Amino acid sequence: MFMKVLVPTDGSEASAKARQAAYEVAKKFNIPVVALYVMEPSPYVNVAEYANAARAEADQVIATVKEECKEQGIKGECVLLEFSHVDQGILEQAKEHHCDLIVMGTHGRRGLNRLLMGSVASNVLSQSKIPVLVIP
């Protein structure tokens, strides 16, 4: 049985599907969800502009997750991890929050990663020491 589930989210349709799956797992096992938003290092020269835009997007996604958890009647915690590589951030936060399941989408919207079949998901799958449920 699972005790806590981590669901990375980036506001994409794929991460919304993963969140819904994570909520179903949480309800089935009566466990909390840790929703994780990872802000990647700036690919631009203007770091401040990128950080402001990324923070605004993160705040919007976190507000959505909080509302969804409330509507679903599950315990939810939102974590914002600033300026980390997504796959490593997911693995680190799963460990730090004592999660024993990761639920994630196959296609996020992170630059070239969205063109590659779930390169973040593939990295997490290959490195995770806990089960990973990948939602297409």
MDAnalysis code that builds the backbone (N, CA, C; Angstrom):
import MDAnalysis as mda
import numpy as np

u = mda.Universe.empty(408, n_residues=136, atom_resindex=np.repeat(np.arange(136), 3), trajectory=True)
u.add_TopologyAttr("name", ["N", "CA", "C"] * 136)
u.add_TopologyAttr("resid", np.arange(1, 137))
u.add_TopologyAttr("resname", ["MET", "PHE", "MET", "LYS", "VAL", "LEU", "VAL", "PRO", "THR", "ASP", "GLY", "SER", "GLU", "ALA", "SER", "ALA", "LYS", "ALA", "ARG", "GLN", "ALA", "ALA", "TYR", "GLU", "VAL", "ALA", "LYS", "LYS", "PHE", "ASN", "ILE", "PRO", "VAL", "VAL", "ALA", "LEU", "TYR", "VAL", "MET", "GLU", "PRO", "SER", "PRO", "TYR", "VAL", "ASN", "VAL", "ALA", "GLU", "TYR", "ALA", "ASN", "ALA", "ALA", "ARG", "ALA", "GLU", "ALA", "ASP", "GLN", "VAL", "ILE", "ALA", "THR", "VAL", "LYS", "GLU", "GLU", "CYS", "LYS", "GLU", "GLN", "GLY", "ILE", "LYS", "GLY", "GLU", "CYS", "VAL", "LEU", "LEU", "GLU", "PHE", "SER", "HIS", "VAL", "ASP", "GLN", "GLY", "ILE", "LEU", "GLU", "GLN", "ALA", "LYS", "GLU", "HIS", "HIS", "CYS", "ASP", "LEU", "ILE", "VAL", "MET", "GLY", "THR", "HIS", "GLY", "ARG", "ARG", "GLY", "LEU", "ASN", "ARG", "LEU", "LEU", "MET", "GLY", "SER", "VAL", "ALA", "SER", "ASN", "VAL", "LEU", "SER", "GLN", "SER", "LYS", "ILE", "PRO", "VAL", "LEU", "VAL", "ILE", "PRO"])
u.atoms.positions = np.array([
    [0.834, -1.174, 0.000],
    [0.000, 0.000, 0.000],
    [0.886, 1.247, 0.000],
    [0.412, 2.285, -0.657],
    [1.165, 3.532, -0.740],
    [0.789, 4.447, 0.414],
    [1.761, 5.282, 0.814],
    [1.550, 6.198, 1.935],
    [1.512, 7.672, 1.509],
    [2.190, 7.993, 0.405],
    [2.205, 9.377, -0.081],
    [2.617, 9.361, -1.545],
    [1.944, 10.174, -2.361],
    [2.211, 10.198, -3.792],
    [2.705, 11.582, -4.210],
    [3.736, 11.587, -5.045],
    [4.275, 12.817, -5.619],
    [3.787, 12.930, -7.050],
    [3.289, 14.108, -7.422],
    [2.868, 14.339, -8.797],
    [3.500, 15.636, -9.296],
    [4.487, 15.515, -10.199],
    [5.068, 16.711, -10.805],
    [4.033, 17.347, -11.733],
    [3.971, 18.657, -11.737],
    [3.011, 19.337, -12.594],
    [3.637, 20.587, -13.183],
    [3.269, 20.876, -14.420],
    [3.815, 22.067, -15.082],
    [2.729, 22.870, -15.782],
    [1.482, 22.532, -15.535],
    [0.390, 23.254, -16.167],
    [-0.011, 22.700, -17.520],
    [0.675, 21.686, -18.004],
    [0.350, 21.102, -19.302],
    [-0.832, 20.145, -19.183],
    [-1.400, 19.782, -20.323],
    [-2.502, 18.813, -20.354],
    [-2.044, 17.456, -19.812],
    [-0.821, 17.064, -20.159],
    [-0.295, 15.773, -19.685],
    [-0.170, 15.757, -18.165],
    [0.272, 16.864, -17.580],
    [0.401, 16.886, -16.124],
    [-0.966, 16.958, -15.455],
    [-1.959, 17.561, -16.113],
    [-3.322, 17.579, -15.574],
    [-3.886, 16.157, -15.513],
    [-3.621, 15.368, -16.541],
    [-4.052, 13.955, -16.535],
    [-3.353, 13.184, -15.422],
    [-2.075, 13.455, -15.227],
    [-1.322, 12.781, -14.165],
    [-1.866, 13.176, -12.797],
    [-2.205, 14.457, -12.633],
    [-2.778, 14.893, -11.354],
    [-4.074, 14.149, -11.059],
    [-4.920, 14.009, -12.067],
    [-6.192, 13.305, -11.852],
    [-5.935, 11.857, -11.434],
    [-4.966, 11.211, -12.055],
    [-4.614, 9.834, -11.676],
    [-4.076, 9.799, -10.246],
    [-3.256, 10.781, -9.892],
    [-2.705, 10.840, -8.536],
    [-3.818, 11.046, -7.513],
    [-4.796, 11.869, -7.850],
    [-5.919, 12.092, -6.941],
    [-6.711, 10.793, -6.733],
    [-6.871, 10.025, -7.786],
    [-7.590, 8.747, -7.666],
    [-6.836, 7.787, -6.749],
    [-5.527, 7.724, -6.906],
    [-4.701, 6.889, -6.022],
    [-4.829, 7.384, -4.577],
    [-4.762, 8.692, -4.404],
    [-4.853, 9.278, -3.061],
    [-6.187, 8.940, -2.403],
    [-7.268, 9.021, -3.171],
    [-8.582, 8.694, -2.611],
    [-8.686, 7.204, -2.284],
    [-8.177, 6.363, -3.178],
    [-8.263, 4.912, -2.976],
    [-7.530, 4.477, -1.712],
    [-6.350, 5.039, -1.477],
    [-5.531, 4.638, -0.330],
    [-5.609, 5.620, 0.853],
    [-6.437, 6.679, 0.684],
    [-6.585, 7.700, 1.723],
    [-5.216, 8.256, 2.144],
    [-4.479, 8.725, 1.142],
    [-3.127, 9.244, 1.368],
    [-3.007, 10.665, 0.807],
    [-2.023, 11.415, 1.278],
    [-1.824, 12.772, 0.755],
    [-1.065, 12.786, -0.571],
    [-1.247, 13.891, -1.271],
    [-0.561, 14.145, -2.536],
    [0.409, 15.299, -2.323],
    [1.599, 15.143, -2.864],
    [2.565, 16.243, -2.913],
    [2.677, 16.639, -4.376],
    [2.176, 17.830, -4.704],
    [2.274, 18.342, -6.068],
    [3.544, 19.182, -6.166],
    [4.338, 18.896, -7.172],
    [5.634, 19.552, -7.334],
    [5.691, 20.342, -8.631],
    [6.052, 21.599, -8.519],
    [6.312, 22.440, -9.682],
    [7.793, 22.782, -9.653],
    [8.499, 22.448, -10.724],
    [9.940, 22.706, -10.789],
    [10.200, 23.826, -11.794],
    [10.828, 24.888, -11.304],
    [11.268, 25.973, -12.181],
    [12.688, 25.643, -12.627],
    [12.859, 25.469, -13.911],
    [14.177, 25.132, -14.455],
    [15.093, 26.356, -14.504],
    [16.404, 26.113, -14.614],
    [17.338, 27.227, -14.802],
    [16.975, 28.010, -16.063],
    [17.226, 29.289, -16.043],
    [16.860, 30.165, -17.151],
    [17.626, 29.827, -18.429],
    [16.892, 29.626, -19.529],
    [17.569, 29.420, -20.813],
    [17.870, 30.754, -21.499],
    [17.476, 31.855, -20.868],
    [17.613, 33.167, -21.462],
    [18.692, 33.987, -20.767],
    [19.101, 35.042, -21.451],
    [20.081, 35.949, -20.868],
    [19.425, 36.759, -19.749],
    [18.175, 37.182, -19.945],
    [17.470, 37.988, -18.961],
    [16.858, 37.084, -17.890],
    [17.646, 36.759, -16.896],
    [17.240, 35.824, -15.854],
    [16.064, 36.366, -15.047],
    [16.062, 37.650, -14.749],
    [14.988, 38.243, -13.944],
    [13.648, 38.137, -14.654],
    [13.625, 38.418, -15.952],
    [12.386, 38.325, -16.724],
    [11.876, 36.884, -16.735],
    [12.779, 35.956, -16.966],
    [12.406, 34.538, -16.964],
    [11.869, 34.129, -15.593],
    [12.558, 34.520, -14.538],
    [12.152, 34.144, -13.184],
    [10.771, 34.684, -12.853],
    [10.483, 35.912, -13.240],
    [9.167, 36.500, -12.987],
    [8.065, 35.750, -13.729],
    [8.304, 35.435, -14.997],
    [7.311, 34.702, -15.783],
    [7.112, 33.293, -15.231],
    [8.203, 32.636, -14.873],
    [8.118, 31.279, -14.333],
    [7.403, 31.269, -12.991],
    [7.682, 32.264, -12.160],
    [7.022, 32.363, -10.850],
    [5.520, 32.571, -11.017],
    [5.122, 33.422, -11.958],
    [3.694, 33.674, -12.200],
    [2.995, 32.394, -12.655],
    [3.636, 31.673, -13.560],
    [3.066, 30.415, -14.023],
    [2.987, 29.404, -12.875],
    [4.033, 29.313, -12.077],
    [4.050, 28.386, -10.946],
    [2.942, 28.722, -9.957],
    [2.761, 29.994, -9.658],
    [1.708, 30.401, -8.728],
    [0.330, 29.993, -9.240],
    [0.121, 30.137, -10.544],
    [-1.165, 29.765, -11.143],
    [-1.390, 28.253, -11.054],
    [-0.382, 27.478, -11.369],
    [-0.501, 26.018, -11.315],
    [-0.732, 25.557, -9.879],
    [-0.006, 26.131, -8.938],
    [-0.154, 25.750, -7.528],
    [-1.559, 26.083, -7.033],
    [-2.100, 27.229, -7.421],
    [-3.469, 27.587, -7.028],
    [-4.468, 26.578, -7.588],
    [-4.247, 26.154, -8.814],
    [-5.125, 25.150, -9.436],
    [-5.066, 23.841, -8.673],
    [-3.876, 23.412, -8.330],
    [-3.707, 22.145, -7.596],
    [-4.382, 22.224, -6.230],
    [-4.217, 23.324, -5.531],
    [-4.852, 23.473, -4.219],
    [-6.368, 23.364, -4.340],
    [-6.926, 24.003, -5.348],
    [-8.371, 23.948, -5.562],
    [-8.819, 22.524, -5.927],
    [-8.057, 21.864, -6.780],
    [-8.407, 20.485, -7.157],
    [-8.398, 19.557, -5.944],
    [-7.397, 19.683, -5.106],
    [-7.315, 18.835, -3.909],
    [-8.516, 19.086, -2.997],
    [-8.870, 20.341, -2.848],
    [-10.025, 20.686, -2.026],
    [-11.293, 20.063, -2.610],
    [-11.474, 20.195, -3.924],
    [-12.654, 19.629, -4.596],
    [-12.692, 18.105, -4.480],
    [-11.517, 17.468, -4.538],
    [-11.431, 16.010, -4.488],
    [-11.528, 15.474, -3.059],
    [-11.395, 16.359, -2.086],
    [-11.455, 15.949, -0.693],
    [-10.231, 15.174, -0.233],
    [-9.070, 15.555, -0.773],
    [-7.830, 14.876, -0.383],
    [-6.848, 15.885, 0.204],
    [-5.946, 15.377, 1.006],
    [-4.890, 16.223, 1.557],
    [-3.863, 16.478, 0.464],
    [-3.527, 17.731, 0.278],
    [-2.556, 18.076, -0.744],
    [-1.561, 19.089, -0.244],
    [-0.358, 18.932, -0.695],
    [0.724, 19.856, -0.371],
    [1.361, 20.265, -1.689],
    [1.670, 21.545, -1.833],
    [2.303, 22.033, -3.048],
    [3.723, 22.473, -2.742],
    [4.635, 22.066, -3.604],
    [6.048, 22.404, -3.435],
    [6.525, 23.095, -4.704],
    [7.174, 24.223, -4.512],
    [7.793, 24.943, -5.619],
    [9.293, 24.805, -5.458],
    [9.922, 24.200, -6.434],
    [11.373, 24.014, -6.418],
    [11.947, 24.939, -7.484],
    [12.715, 25.924, -7.061],
    [13.234, 26.914, -7.994],
    [14.581, 26.514, -8.568],
    [14.692, 26.665, -9.871],
    [15.935, 26.539, -10.612],
    [16.648, 25.212, -10.391],
    [15.936, 24.168, -10.731],
    [16.477, 22.817, -10.667],
    [16.162, 22.133, -11.988],
    [16.928, 21.134, -12.323],
    [16.597, 20.325, -13.485],
    [15.433, 19.426, -13.080],
    [14.448, 19.339, -13.936],
    [13.177, 18.720, -13.578],
    [13.339, 17.296, -13.074],
    [14.019, 16.447, -13.816],
    [14.114, 15.038, -13.410],
    [14.801, 14.884, -12.053],
    [15.881, 15.605, -11.844],
    [16.577, 15.512, -10.563],
    [15.739, 16.107, -9.431],
    [15.037, 17.188, -9.728],
    [14.160, 17.792, -8.734],
    [13.052, 16.852, -8.296],
    [12.483, 16.135, -9.245],
    [11.425, 15.160, -8.935],
    [11.955, 14.085, -8.004],
    [13.094, 13.514, -8.364],
    [13.674, 12.434, -7.555],
    [14.057, 12.919, -6.151],
    [14.641, 14.102, -6.070],
    [15.043, 14.653, -4.764],
    [13.829, 14.922, -3.878],
    [12.788, 15.509, -4.464],
    [11.610, 15.850, -3.665],
    [10.815, 14.609, -3.251],
    [10.800, 13.594, -4.084],
    [10.141, 12.345, -3.696],
    [10.811, 11.775, -2.452],
    [12.123, 11.822, -2.450],
    [12.874, 11.320, -1.292],
    [12.661, 12.215, -0.080],
    [12.777, 13.522, -0.277],
    [12.663, 14.464, 0.839],
    [11.286, 14.413, 1.506],
    [10.248, 14.187, 0.716],
    [8.886, 14.162, 1.257],
    [8.401, 12.748, 1.581],
    [9.304, 11.783, 1.506],
    [9.004, 10.386, 1.856],
    [7.848, 9.822, 1.031],
    [7.847, 10.137, -0.248],
    [6.821, 9.612, -1.152],
    [7.217, 8.205, -1.574],
    [6.229, 7.359, -1.755],
    [6.527, 6.005, -2.194],
    [5.893, 5.685, -3.548],
    [5.424, 6.722, -4.244],
    [4.904, 6.595, -5.596],
    [5.026, 7.949, -6.284],
    [5.431, 7.908, -7.548],
    [5.456, 9.106, -8.391],
    [4.471, 8.867, -9.520],
    [3.571, 9.828, -9.748],
    [2.632, 9.754, -10.869],
    [2.939, 10.952, -11.756],
    [3.260, 10.682, -13.029],
    [3.629, 11.792, -13.914],
    [3.192, 11.538, -15.347],
    [3.037, 12.621, -16.096],
    [2.697, 12.533, -17.507],
    [3.925, 12.251, -18.347],
    [3.677, 11.814, -19.570],
    [4.799, 11.511, -20.456],
    [5.290, 12.719, -21.229],
    [4.434, 13.701, -21.385],
    [4.819, 14.871, -22.177],
    [4.504, 16.138, -21.409],
    [5.542, 16.804, -20.932],
    [5.355, 18.107, -20.316],
    [5.550, 19.166, -21.373],
    [5.755, 20.367, -20.956],
    [5.970, 21.420, -21.950],
    [7.258, 22.160, -21.662],
    [8.325, 21.444, -21.602],
    [9.623, 22.000, -21.263],
    [10.536, 21.982, -22.479],
    [10.503, 23.011, -23.267],
    [11.425, 23.166, -24.393],
    [11.482, 21.940, -25.277],
    [12.694, 21.497, -25.569],
    [12.873, 20.347, -26.436],
    [12.336, 19.065, -25.817],
    [12.244, 19.026, -24.491],
    [11.732, 17.820, -23.835],
    [10.331, 17.472, -24.304],
    [9.527, 18.472, -24.694],
    [8.179, 18.150, -25.133],
    [8.191, 17.470, -26.492],
    [9.283, 17.633, -27.241],
    [9.401, 16.982, -28.537],
    [9.940, 15.558, -28.420],
    [10.617, 15.294, -27.340],
    [11.176, 13.970, -27.125],
    [10.206, 13.185, -26.265],
    [9.947, 11.940, -26.606],
    [8.945, 11.164, -25.881],
    [9.308, 11.057, -24.416],
    [8.811, 12.031, -23.673],
    [8.943, 11.957, -22.229],
    [10.355, 11.789, -21.729],
    [11.292, 12.602, -22.187],
    [12.669, 12.421, -21.729],
    [12.777, 12.606, -20.221],
    [11.990, 13.518, -19.636],
    [11.997, 13.675, -18.186],
    [11.432, 12.413, -17.545],
    [10.308, 11.940, -18.064],
    [9.707, 10.707, -17.536],
    [10.672, 9.535, -17.678],
    [11.359, 9.449, -18.800],
    [12.320, 8.360, -19.007],
    [13.454, 8.426, -17.991],
    [13.951, 9.632, -17.737],
    [15.023, 9.789, -16.754],
    [14.555, 9.409, -15.360],
    [13.345, 9.845, -15.001],
    [12.811, 9.505, -13.681],
    [12.616, 7.999, -13.578],
    [12.049, 7.391, -14.604],
    [11.843, 5.935, -14.603],
    [13.147, 5.173, -14.422],
    [14.174, 5.622, -15.109],
    [15.438, 4.881, -15.064],
    [16.208, 5.089, -13.762],
    [15.917, 6.178, -13.035],
    [16.691, 6.480, -11.833],
    [15.922, 6.316, -10.537],
    [14.609, 6.209, -10.604],
    [13.805, 6.173, -9.393],
    [13.967, 4.864, -8.636],
    [13.968, 4.983, -7.317],
    [14.035, 3.818, -6.452],
    [12.633, 3.448, -5.946],
    [11.629, 4.230, -6.343],
    [10.241, 3.944, -5.984],
    [9.425, 3.777, -7.261],
    [8.236, 3.178, -7.182],
    [7.423, 3.009, -8.380],
    [7.041, 4.338, -9.034],
    [6.985, 4.309, -10.356],
    [6.586, 5.483, -11.142],
    [5.442, 5.053, -12.049],
    [4.327, 5.730, -11.918],
    [3.167, 5.502, -12.779],
    [3.172, 6.598, -13.822],
    [3.339, 6.223, -15.094],
    [3.414, 7.197, -16.180],
    [2.081, 7.200, -16.914],
    [1.487, 8.395, -17.001],
    [0.187, 8.567, -17.640],
    [0.401, 9.190, -19.008],
    [-0.047, 8.500, -20.073],
    [0.139, 9.065, -21.431],
    [-0.802, 10.221, -21.712],
])
